[in-house]
Amino acid sequence: MNYRLLKPICFILFLSLNTNLMSQQDYDQKIEALLKQMTLEEKAGQMNQYNGFYDVTGPAPEGGNAALKYEHLKKGWVGSMLNVRGVEEVRKLQKLVVEESRLGIPMLFGFDVIHGLKTQSPIPLAEAASWDMEAIEKSASVAANEASAVGLNWTFAPMVDISRDARWGRVMEGGGEDPFLGAKVGVARVKGFQGKDLSLNSTIAATAKHFAAYGFAEAGKEYNTVDIGTNTLYNMVFPPFKAAVEANVQSVMNGFNILNGVPVTADAVLQRDFLKGKWGFQGFVISDWSSIAEIAPHGFAKDLKHAGEIAANAGSDMDMESKAYVTHLAASVREGKVAESYVDDAVRRILKVKFELGLFDDPYRYCNEDREKERLFHKDHMEAVLDMAKKSIVLLKNDTGLLPLKKDQKGIVVIGDLADDKNSPLGSWRLASDNNSAVSVLEGINSYTKDYSFVQGPKYFDDNASFLQHVSINTDDTAGMEKAVEAAKNASVVVLVAGEHGFMSGEARSRTNIDLPGLQHQLIKAIHEVNKNIVLVLMNGRPLALPWEAEHIPTILETWQLGSQSGLAIAQTLFGDNNPSGKLPMTFPRSVGQVPIYYNQYRTGRAKQEPNVFWSHYADEKNSPQFPFGHGLSYTQFKYKDLKITTTGQKETTVSVTLSNTGKIKGQEVVQLYLSDPVASVVRPIKELKAFEKVALEAGASKTIRFVLTEKELGFYTNDYEWTVEPGTFQIMVGGSSAQGLTASFELE
Ligand code: GLC
């Protein structure tokens, strides 16, 4: 028995005896007691996060920084690891730290569980299209259930970056262009991951990321400069983060970008004044991968040590893989470059999350081999992600009623490289998923009928595309196109599956061209020549520009990348067992030249003034989008009537509207309320989403929907970050998209 360790082990045992009964106040006492024992190096160690070794279950990695990391683990200089996979690996690393380091402080194990671990739910942008917070929360709880079963206790999700730019590959990872919807989606995901009790071994800590404004990268180019005004920052970017903090998110991740000249990882105004100050965030800030080190190449620090000092002073509590804190922070504190009080604050925040997760109670609580065996791909999870997928599908158009197909429909021809693809439907950010584990469209259709034929058409994407490389796209080999056109000639209906490979969106996948990649557009036109009855099934991770298809193809179904059960959800929709109910969380442009395009634009001083040209427009493109934010059709029809406003009291306004299902089948409609404040002390958008409700109605049924507007909905942040509600006229619009609805106005005294 190594008696050197007796004291700390007794200390940990003492901690663990009481953890169950610990209140917040108890935590604080234990944290202070622990903090007093820690050396500066051990404190810096809690602020240090390393990437996993992947094969740690073998002997310690020889040489290189893996061996150094191993040494640091034994010294207690690693507070957390990421990308460690599986109970066996987690247990081995946790055991090393708990039993060999002086204080035995357990580690956090983080991972990008973005939309599932093994069971993949739809990509987050697809989930946002459901406007169904209950389903989204359930989907995140499934992800937490599987992540926790493999030893993980922390996910780097939800990404809550608002973005209006389809050129940016990471739009697939967020909640779209609108702060109100984005905040609701972010909160639903935080609740799903964290549950009601973080100390359960089936819930995990969540991370709101990337703080802040990463989604406004100039020209949609990944990692590019962000330069936006306070009005946009306060009223568009901040709300989803503030909502996540109010939902008790345990960590916030900063980012790679600069914001108005300051790297966000180095920005004390963001991290200390707003996040930890005004908003009272109690968790900790994790840097993005090497974003502390990157403060130097941004031109804001002279070297790694200086970058670490700036980041620590700015409120970046944990360093992901820069090695800045573990290498230099103790010296920086001793030199007076960083106040130890800042280090103590960071360590307190990190230890508090470890207490909340129950890791001091049982460092191996997430290392349960039985759970690992029985939770992954569990049928309950598959059912939940199927439900989520069905609710995420958006019917963009169905002009001639080609959908739903009859279940005994003859002569169906399925065409497209993505139709039998079992990988792309999993989307990007699926690090731990199994390749080819999605149900393909063809497999889904097979569950309905064998009476169809399939012709792949040209092969667009290379099969071995990876998360780390760009997808290579066939742009000249038309092999297979003729056969596809031939097959389409006599089809009763052509189901044409087109879109993007799963790794064409996601991190580092910015594109200047958001048309259908490769020869898909040519294929669609060639088939349209011989058969007009085309159902275009889109499978993509971002809004695409498809003006010709939008004009000529009678039915278009937006299916995004729907995860493990993709093909089933699509087939159930094609054959009418699922009536699509999704609404676009992001505007679809007519052309990339319109981007960034979004519904909640400002008026400008020059609305339409034809016949002269001096108004805000393009000479070569319309101003309007191809498909607007909030747009989505159903197999039934909905009608709105009797919009009424009753202003009850100074700051509360009740709005009611009657919704009817005038079609022949039941369906769900997302009733959306948009508000306009046409005269204010800060220019306000032409309209803003301020309330919505997803309503299910049987055919022929009607329901009166009520919304109550309070200061929370009527106000806005001034450029001094003062929340203000100004008297005057307010206009509202209630309908099934941001483009049209019933309108009314009211006066606020
Ligand atoms: C990535 C991403 C971030 C992710 C982290 C860890 O570069 O920007 O969202 O959580 O690194 O993988």
Boltz pocket constraint, residues with backbone or C-beta under 6 A from the ligand:
constraints:
  - pocket:
      binder: B
      contacts: [[A, 82], [A, 112], [A, 156], [A, 209], [A, 288], [A, 289], [A, 507]]
      max_distance: 6.0
